[in-house]
Amino acid sequence: MRVLLACVGLKTHFYKIVTTAWALQTAGHEVLVASHPMLVDDIIGAGLSAVSVGEDHLMFAQSKPGTRSYSRDWDFTFSTPETLTWDYLHELHASLVDRFHTTLNNDTFVDGMVEFAERWRPDLVLWELGTYAGAFAARAAGAAHARIVWGQDVTMRARQEFLRLEQERAPQDRDDPLETWLQEVASRFGDSFDEELVTGQFTLDLLPASARLPTDLHVVPVRYVPHNGPSVVPAWVYEEPKRPRVCVTLGLAGRERGLDYVSQADFLEAVADLDVELVVTMNEFQRAQLREVPANARIVDFIPLHALLPSCAAIVHHGGSGTWATAMLAGVPQVVVAATWDTPVKAQHLERVGAGLHVPAAELTPDVLRAKVVRVLDDPAFRESAERLRQEVLSEPSPNEVVATLERLTRRYRS
């Protein structure tokens, strides 16, 4: 069958879906990845065939005055009464549409994706969770389609809470910003809105069961298999460390865009005198921010985490989905400095299962961070819980094992 993977031009998003594409391709299916022009080289570098559609998004350009910011400190933990109100969730939906969804799924991208799908006629379209253009393309081509969820599905949980509260309002008081936008786009193709444009016909979820958020969707579990892009692994990674090895990283997001709520300089100063071997991933820009390099630190430009983490006793990071999931797979205790989006939810999951500790960014100080690192290193319960979490990850079906399920669901949903 023909399979189209739709992904917006964000490398951190694309890397999560690469191994699913490989599984389908090595099973004999014809696979193409469609994205913004800016991602084409990364798709080719992953050994996949690329289709460039539309014009590049401007996600990180300065937004127009009056545009709501999707990066506001939204509380996806929904831990207070305020966050479970219609007003709060309505404003969340509006901000995501204004700055996130419509920016990544610009008109040229959606139109180009639909036009290509109508011409190529895929049997199945898999679209990563931010790429609504994939849903429109599937509908236009009569293909089966599903979301690929690679982090905790916080926006879907927010969506289902919003719809529940929306039904409690009088009809004249209802307003759904996501529906309004999707209906406007659908009308361009002679289509109309229904919730399947938001949910897909089913969902591939790359998280272990304990980390998944409860929804009422049809979920197909898939084991997370890391892809870190083209890289060279230094031989010392496979040598037995003489001291406990601790990885410190801000992931791809920190390398490419920087994170304004945390600095690796603070990380290093907090643990500079511990009897550990620090392995710190930094590019030239990040390294220039250091005041000094501690004697116990090894600074490296880049190492694929799936190769490094099995030798580590702990990892300190920002809560990025790839880092979090790779550490779960490696069975490594985690200390997560969490600030925005779904990072507090991921950090809370680790604390709940005993495999790590959460440091809210607002509470970050060198002393707090140091105490958390020492605790996960000294208490063997964290390593034991991290190993149980690793076994849970390994119990999920691999991407190769899920291919037969995708074939069956394609026959069921393809029109």
Secondary structure, DSSP 8 states (H G I E B T S, - for coil): -EEEEE--S-HHHHHHHHHHHHHHHHTT-EEEEEE-GGGHHHHHHTT--EEE-S----TTS---TT---TTS---TT--SGGGGSHHHHHHHHHHIIIIIIHHHT-HHHHHHHHHHHHHH--SEEEEETT-HHHHHHHHHHT-EEEEEE-S--HHHHHHHHHHHHHHTS-GGG---HHHHHHHHHHHHTT----THHHHBSEEEE-S-GGG----SS-EEE--------S----GGGGS--SS-EEEE--HHHHHHT--TT--HHHHHHHHTTSSSEEEEE--HHHHHT-S---TTEEEES---HHHHGGG-SEEEE---HHHHHHHHHHT--EEEEE-STTHHHHHHHHHHHTSEEEEEGGG--HHHHHHHHHHHHH-HHHHHHHHHHHHHHHHS--HHHHHHHHHHHHHHH--
